[in-house]
Amino acid sequence: MRNFVFLFIILLSSTAFGQQMKEPDKLQKAYVKRSMQIYTEVDTPPVYSKKATFEEDLKNKIQTDKITEKGKKTSAISFVIEKNGSMTDLKVTGPSAAFNEEVKRAISSMSGRWNTAGKIYGYKVRYQYKTSFSHTFD
């Protein structure tokens, strides 16, 4: 009997305190559809349009002869992938100004190469893409 009461209490509390995932309502979906907000988390991430990844394509676009410094260089990259797949708001930071400028030039030459933007509830949204990029110069 004691076990039965204990089991009953556990089942009752899990039902009472359990959380259910709720389907978004029409207002939430309508807001996302029309929103110009920049999202950092999406249901479906953006898809880069080439067979290579964004980072591989960037590595191939870097012109190493433009960098005179030696050693490993790293830059933090941030940009917005718009609803149409274009890139805006490009920011490149890091300790080497020459490397940052070359990374910025290379990314700018890759403009418009995202097949789709990120999606929330099936609607395209603006997505903040952040990554770091490193290259070793001998």
Residue pairs with C-beta under 8 A, 6 or more apart in sequence:
24 121
28 121
29 121
29 123
32 120
32 121
32 123
32 125
33 121
33 123
35 125
35 126
36 126
37 125
37 126
38 80
38 126
38 127
38 128
39 118
39 120
39 125
39 126
39 127
39 128
40 127
40 128
42 118
42 119
42 120
42 125
42 127
43 118
43 119
43 120
43 121
43 122
44 116
44 118
44 119
44 120
45 118
45 127
46 81
46 85
46 114
46 115
46 116
46 117
46 118
46 127
46 129
47 114
47 115
47 116
48 54
48 57
48 113
48 114
48 115
49 85
49 113
49 114
49 115
50 57
50 113
52 60
54 110
54 131
55 131
55 133
57 110
57 113
58 103
58 106
58 107
58 110
58 133
59 133
59 135
61 106
61 107
61 109
61 110
62 102
62 103
62 106
62 135
63 102
63 105
63 106
64 135
64 137
66 98
66 102
67 73
67 96
67 98
67 99
67 102
67 137
68 98
69 96
69 98
69 99
69 137
70 137
70 138
71 136
71 137
72 134
72 135
72 136
72 137
73 94
73 95
73 96
73 99
73 134
73 135
73 136
73 137
74 94
74 95
74 132
74 133
74 134
75 92
75 93
75 94
75 96
75 99
75 100
75 103
75 132
75 133
75 134
76 92
76 93
76 94
76 130
76 131
76 132
77 90
77 91
77 92
77 103
77 107
77 129
77 130
77 131
77 132
77 133
78 89
78 90
78 91
78 92
78 128
78 129
78 130
79 87
79 88
79 89
79 90
79 91
79 107
79 128
79 129
80 87
80 88
80 89
80 126
80 127
80 128
80 129
81 87
81 114
81 117
81 118
81 126
81 127
81 129
82 88
82 117
82 126
83 117
83 124
83 125
83 126
84 117
85 112
85 113
85 114
85 115
85 116
85 117
86 111
86 112
86 114
87 107
87 110
87 111
87 112
87 114
90 104
90 107
90 108
92 100
92 101
92 103
92 104
92 107
93 100
94 100
94 103
99 135
103 133
116 124
117 124
117 125
117 126
117 127
118 124
118 125
118 126
118 127
119 125
